[in-house]
Amino acid sequence: MLEQAIQHAREGRDQAEKDLFDLLAIPSVSALPEHRADCRRAAEWLVQRLRAIGMEVELVDVHEAGHPVVSAQWLGRPGAPTLAIYGHYDVQPPDPLDEWASPPFEPAVRDGFVYARGSDDNKGQHLAGVKAAEHWFRSGGPPVNLRFLIEGEEEISGRSLPDFLHQNAGRLQSDYVFIADGGFTAPGLPNVLTGLRGLLYTEIEVTGARVDLHSGIFGGVAPNPFNSLAHVIAGLKGRDGRITIPGFYDPVVPPADSELESWRSLPINEEEQKQAMGVSELDGEAEFSPVERKWARPTLDVHGVIGGFTGEGSKTVIPARARAKVSMRLVPDQDPEAVFASLQRFAPTLATRGTKVTVRKLNVADPVRTGTDHPGVEAAARAFEAAYGARPVLVREGGSIPVAIDFRNALGAHMIVTGFGLPGDALHSPNERYSLDQYHRGTEMVIRLMHELAGARAD
């Protein structure tokens, strides 16, 4: 049956690409209210595909203001392990549009890559799991029990899927959760993750006068929220890359020596990283290697500054308010709530006279350690080796998957966290892309993973 499923996958590559392009054409941007109907359309597209291959499917509106959860199951293998496959159908906004070589929601194939928003993150990755299930059903049925849990709020750290997991933990119990929402460490080198950074996303607002003021009449005495905000931002992080929030680093535990030694052997080249980003120098804490800075050190970054006059020409105004979007990537043992409380206390001390600072929490995701001492890791290693010709390395990931902590806490399942993307796929950027070869090999990897898990013990 395994070889039959693999054969179906290889014969069905043209249809698999068509399905991917259909899903990519739906502009399911969860952050923008004008795309709310598109998010639902993407969810309904997945419901139809999963139902058509033989699964029981429900589309669940957990919160009225949220985006629906796609929940599917097939429990036709009594006594076999249950595998839950995660994905998210929502995507980042495509801006800036003028930097795309082709429209972001009109999939275009160039040099073996499909270019479209959401191609790598995450439609092409979870669709590989859907296609793997489809090919197993055509070959007599999967060798394991299957669930799909696909959300529409990953990019906005929404609560619909986490709350759905906790509310329905009893009926969603699974032995393994497979999360393909990352990428290879280097071309030809797959990985399985040992940890994910968390996220604390905030908005810092500085206010001054009641209304905008004329800079000629009031300049020199009027508090300027933009000037003050600049001091706040600069004061949160030194030029050496070290974050100055009191107590910020206290819980941080450095990687074990064995972990660091394994990272040093990876084919990650500093010059190649600079070329990929288009920069002349790498930033951050110089006493740590670039890999440590990306995977095992917390960060603080400014994503946008809003306020005042930004149109063409000039307007001599001292704005009444200014805002900045500021996020922190947190590492295991850092508590987002504790960091937020410290930021709330510290940021006002950096402001200039006559201005007031308010810090708001927008999104939170806890950092996660994923266990690597369960049978699912070796099963994934064998599946990767068969599909890609290489065993995965154990690494951490600098990004966040907000729901990962809820899978662990609500379902108690062993997590297998990996991905099929490649370095340079431009996630969250213009010209996001996804290798069609990685897509097809990823489908075969998931087919083989199901086969391997059928013979593994989950305890």
C-alpha positions in Angstrom: 0.0 0.0 0.0 2.9 2.4 0.7 4.3 2.0 -2.8 0.9 2.4 -4.3 0.3 5.7 -2.4 3.7 6.9 -3.5 2.9 6.0 -7.1 -0.4 7.9 -6.9 1.4 10.9 -5.6 3.9 10.9 -8.5 1.2 10.4 -11.1 -0.9 13.2 -9.5 1.7 15.9 -9.4 -0.1 18.1 -12.1 -3.3 18.0 -10.2 -1.5 18.7 -6.9 0.0 21.8 -8.4 -3.4 22.9 -9.7 -4.9 22.5 -6.3 -2.1 24.5 -4.7 -2.5 27.3 -7.2 -6.3 27.4 -6.6 -5.7 27.8 -2.8 -3.0 30.4 -3.4 -5.4 32.5 -5.5 -7.6 33.1 -2.5 -6.4 36.3 -0.7 -6.9 35.0 2.8 -5.2 37.9 4.7 -6.4 37.5 8.3 -5.2 40.9 9.5 -7.4 42.9 7.1 -11.1 43.1 7.7 -11.8 43.5 4.0 -10.5 39.9 3.5 -12.7 38.3 6.1 -14.9 36.6 3.4 -11.7 35.4 1.6 -10.5 33.7 4.8 -13.7 31.9 5.1 -13.5 31.0 1.4 -10.1 29.4 2.0 -11.4 27.5 4.9 -14.4 26.2 2.9 -12.0 25.2 0.1 -10.2 23.0 2.5 -13.4 21.6 3.9 -14.5 20.5 0.5 -11.1 18.8 -0.3 -10.9 17.0 3.0 -14.5 15.8 2.8 -14.0 14.6 -0.8 -11.1 12.3 0.2 -13.2 10.6 2.9 -12.8 12.5 6.1 -15.4 13.8 8.5 -15.1 17.5 8.5 -16.5 20.4 10.5 -16.1 24.2 10.0 -16.1 25.7 13.5 -16.7 29.4 14.3 -15.1 29.4 17.8 -15.3 33.2 18.2 -17.7 35.5 16.4 -15.0 38.0 15.5 -12.5 35.3 14.5 -11.8 33.1 11.5 -13.1 29.5 11.4 -11.2 26.4 12.3 -11.2 23.4 9.9 -11.4 20.2 12.0 -11.3 16.9 10.2 -10.9 13.3 11.4 -10.8 9.7 10.2 -10.5 7.1 12.9 -10.7 3.9 10.8 -7.6 2.2 12.2 -8.5 1.0 15.7 -5.4 0.4 17.8 -3.2 2.4 15.5 -1.7 5.7 16.6 -3.5 9.0 15.8 -1.7 11.7 13.9 -2.9 15.3 13.9 -1.7 17.5 11.1 -1.6 21.2 11.6 -1.6 24.1 9.2 -2.9 27.7 8.7 -4.7 29.0 5.7 -4.3 32.7 6.6 -1.5 34.7 5.1 0.4 38.0 5.7 -0.6 41.2 3.9 1.2 41.3 0.6 2.5 44.9 0.9 4.5 46.6 -0.7 2.7 45.6 -3.8 5.0 47.4 -6.2 7.9 45.1 -5.2 6.2 42.0 -6.5 7.4 40.7 -9.9 3.9 39.2 -10.4 0.6 39.8 -8.5 0.7 38.2 -5.1 -2.5 36.3 -5.5 -2.0 35.2 -9.1 0.4 32.2 -8.7 3.3 32.4 -11.2 5.8 29.6 -11.8 9.4 30.6 -12.5 12.5 28.3 -12.4 10.6 25.6 -10.5 9.2 27.9 -7.8 5.6 29.1 -7.5 5.5 32.8 -6.5 2.5 33.9 -4.4 1.7 35.1 -1.0 1.2 32.1 1.3 3.0 29.7 -1.0 5.5 28.7 1.6 3.8 30.1 4.7 1.8 28.0 5.0 -0.5 26.8 2.2 2.0 24.8 0.3 3.2 23.1 3.5 -0.1 21.9 4.9 -1.5 21.1 1.5 1.3 18.5 1.2 -0.3 16.8 4.2 -3.8 17.0 2.6 -2.4 15.4 -0.6 -0.6 12.7 1.3 -3.9 11.7 3.0 -5.7 11.8 -0.3 -3.2 9.4 -1.9 -3.4 7.0 1.1 -7.2 7.0 0.8 -6.9 6.0 -2.9 -4.6 3.2 -1.8 -6.9 1.6 0.7 -6.8 4.1 3.6 -4.1 5.6 5.8 -2.2 3.2 8.1 -2.9 5.6 11.1 -5.9 7.5 12.4 -5.8 11.0 11.1 -6.9 14.5 12.1 -6.4 17.8 10.4 -6.6 21.0 12.5 -6.1 24.0 10.2 -6.6 27.6 11.5 -7.1 31.0 10.0 -5.4 33.2 12.7 -1.8 32.1 12.9 -0.5 35.3 11.4 -2.4 37.4 14.0 -1.9 35.1 17.0 -5.6 34.6 17.3 -7.3 32.4 19.9 -9.8 30.4 17.9 -7.8 27.2 17.5 -6.1 27.4 20.9 -9.5 27.7 22.6 -11.0 25.0 20.3 -8.2 22.6 21.4 -8.8 23.3 25.1 -12.6 23.1 24.9 -12.5 19.8 23.0 -9.3 18.2 24.4 -11.1 15.0 25.2 -12.3 14.2 21.7 -9.2 15.5 20.0 -6.7 13.3 21.8 -3.8 12.4 19.4 -0.5 10.6 19.8 1.4 12.9 17.5 1.0 16.4 16.1 2.8 17.1 12.8 3.6 20.8 12.2 5.2 21.7 8.8 5.5 25.4 9.2 9.2 26.0 8.7 12.0 25.2 6.3 15.2 23.4 5.6 18.3 24.5 7.5 20.1 24.6 4.1 19.2 23.2 0.7 19.2 19.5 0.9 19.3 19.6 4.7 15.9 19.0 6.5 15.5 19.5 10.2 13.3 18.7 13.2 13.0 21.5 15.7 13.9 21.2 19.4 12.5 24.6 20.3 10.6 27.7 19.0 10.9 31.3 20.1 7.8 33.0 21.5 6.4 36.4 20.6 5.3 39.5 22.5 4.0 42.1 20.1 3.2 45.5 21.5 2.2 49.0 20.5 3.9 51.9 22.3 2.0 55.2 22.1 3.3 58.6 23.2 1.0 61.6 23.6 1.7 65.2 24.2 -0.6 68.2 23.6 -4.3 67.9 23.1 -4.1 68.7 19.4 -1.4 69.0 16.7 0.5 72.3 17.1 2.2 74.8 14.8 6.0 74.3 15.1 6.8 77.9 14.6 4.4 79.2 17.3 5.0 76.4 19.8 8.3 74.9 18.8 10.8 75.1 21.7 8.3 74.6 24.4 5.8 72.1 23.1 6.5 68.4 24.0 7.0 66.4 20.8 5.7 62.8 21.0 7.8 61.8 18.0 11.0 63.0 19.7 10.0 61.3 22.9 9.1 58.1 21.0 12.6 58.1 19.4 14.2 58.2 22.9 11.9 55.4 24.1 12.8 53.2 21.1 16.5 54.0 21.3 16.5 53.3 25.0 15.0 49.9 24.8 18.0 48.4 22.9 21.7 49.4 22.9 23.9 49.7 19.8 25.5 46.4 20.9 22.2 44.7 20.4 21.5 44.1 24.1 18.0 44.8 25.3 17.8 47.1 28.3 14.4 46.2 29.8 15.1 45.3 33.5 15.2 41.6 34.2 14.7 40.8 30.5 17.6 38.2 30.4 17.2 36.8 33.9 15.3 33.6 32.9 17.3 33.0 29.7 19.1 29.6 29.8 22.0 29.2 27.2 22.0 26.2 24.9 23.8 23.1 26.1 27.4 22.6 24.9 26.3 19.6 22.9 23.6 21.7 21.1 26.1 24.4 20.3 28.6 21.9 19.0 26.1 20.4 16.6 25.1 23.9 15.3 28.8 24.7 14.5 28.8 21.7 12.1 25.9 23.0 10.1 26.6 24.4 6.6 25.4 27.9 7.5 27.6 30.5 6.1 27.7 34.1 7.4 28.5 35.6 4.0 25.6 33.7 2.4 23.3 35.1 5.1 24.4 38.6 4.3 24.0 38.1 0.6 20.5 36.6 1.2 19.4 39.7 3.1 21.3 42.2 0.9 23.3 43.7 3.8 27.0 44.4 4.4 27.1 43.5 8.1 25.1 41.3 10.5 23.6 43.0 13.5 23.1 41.8 17.1 25.1 40.6 20.1 28.6 40.1 18.7 29.6 37.8 21.5 27.1 35.2 20.1 27.3 33.4 16.8 24.7 34.3 14.1 23.0 31.0 14.6 22.7 31.5 18.4 21.3 35.0 17.7 18.7 33.7 15.4 17.7 30.6 17.4 18.5 30.9 21.0 18.7 34.6 21.9 15.7 36.9 22.5 15.2 40.0 20.3 13.5 43.3 20.1 12.5 45.0 16.8 10.5 48.0 15.6 8.1 47.2 12.8 6.5 50.5 12.1 6.1 54.1 13.3 2.8 55.9 12.9 1.7 59.5 13.3 2.3 63.1 12.3 2.4 64.3 8.7 3.7 61.8 6.1 2.3 63.1 2.8 4.1 64.8 -0.1 5.5 68.3 0.6 5.8 69.8 4.1 3.6 70.6 7.0 5.1 72.2 10.1 3.2 70.4 12.7 4.2 69.0 16.1 1.9 65.9 16.4 -0.2 65.3 19.4 0.6 61.6 19.4 3.0 59.0 17.9 2.9 55.2 17.9 5.4 52.4 17.3 4.9 48.7 16.7 7.5 46.8 18.7 7.9 43.1 19.1 10.1 40.8 21.1 11.0 37.2 20.2 11.3 35.3 23.4 13.2 32.1 24.2 12.2 29.2 26.4 11.8 30.1 30.1 11.0 33.8 29.4 7.4 34.6 30.4 5.7 37.0 27.9 3.5 38.4 30.7 6.4 39.2 32.9 8.3 40.8 30.1 5.3 42.9 29.2 4.8 44.1 32.8 8.5 45.1 32.9 8.2 47.0 29.6 5.1 48.8 30.8 7.1 50.0 33.8 10.3 50.8 32.0 9.2 52.6 28.8 7.7 55.7 30.5 11.1 56.3 32.2 12.7 56.8 28.8 10.2 59.5 27.6 10.9 63.2 27.5 9.2 65.8 29.7 5.5 66.6 29.0 4.8 63.3 27.2 2.9 60.3 28.4 3.7 56.7 27.4 1.1 53.9 27.0 2.2 50.3 26.2 -0.4 47.9 24.8 -0.2 44.2 24.3 -1.3 43.1 20.8 -0.2 39.5 20.4 1.4 36.8 22.6 2.9 33.4 21.9 4.8 31.4 24.5 8.2 29.9 23.6 8.2 26.2 23.3 10.6 23.3 23.8 9.6 20.3 21.7 10.6 16.9 22.9 12.9 14.9 20.6 13.1 11.7 22.6 9.9 10.1 21.3 9.4 7.6 18.4 7.9 10.2 16.1 11.3 11.9 15.6 13.0 8.7 14.3 9.9 8.0 12.2 10.2 11.5 10.7 14.0 11.0 10.1 13.3 7.8 8.1 10.6 9.5 6.1 12.8 12.5 5.3 15.7 10.2 4.3 13.4 8.2 1.9 11.8 11.3 0.4 14.8 13.7 0.3 17.8 11.5 0.6 19.0 13.1 3.9 18.3 12.6 7.5 17.2 15.8 9.4 19.3 17.7 11.9 18.0 18.8 15.3 17.9 22.6 15.4 15.9 25.4 17.0 13.8 28.0 15.1 13.7 31.7 15.6 10.1 32.1 14.5 7.0 31.4 16.5 4.0 29.0 16.0 1.6 30.4 18.6 -0.6 27.3 18.9 2.3 24.9 19.5 2.1 25.5 23.3 -1.7 24.7 23.2 -1.1 21.4 21.3 1.3 20.4 24.1 -0.8 21.5 27.0 -4.3 20.5 25.7 -3.6 17.3 23.8 -0.4 16.1 25.5 0.7 14.9 22.1 4.3 14.3 20.9 5.1 17.1 18.5 7.1 16.7 15.2 7.9 20.3 14.1 9.6 20.8 10.8 9.0 22.2 7.3 9.6 22.0 3.6 10.5 25.6 2.7 13.9 26.7 1.6 16.2 29.5 2.7 15.4 32.5 0.5 11.7 31.8 0.1 10.9 35.4 1.3 8.3 34.6 3.9 6.3 37.7 4.9 8.1 39.6 2.1 7.4 40.5 -1.6 8.0 37.6 -4.0 7.3 34.8 -1.5 8.0 31.6 -3.2 7.8 27.8 -2.7 9.7 25.1 -4.6 7.4 22.7 -6.4 10.0 19.9 -6.0 9.9 20.5 -2.2 6.1 20.4 -2.3 6.0 17.1 -4.1 8.8 15.6 -2.0 7.0 16.9 1.1 3.9 15.1 0.1 5.9 11.9 -0.2 7.6 12.5 3.2 4.2 12.8 4.9 3.0 9.6 3.1 6.1 7.8 4.5 5.7 9.4 7.9 2.2 7.9 8.3 3.7 4.5 7.3 6.5 4.8 9.8 4.2 6.0 12.6 1.9 3.0 12.1 4.7 0.8 13.5 5.8 3.2 16.2 4.8 3.2 19.9 3.7 6.6 21.1 4.3 6.0 24.8 
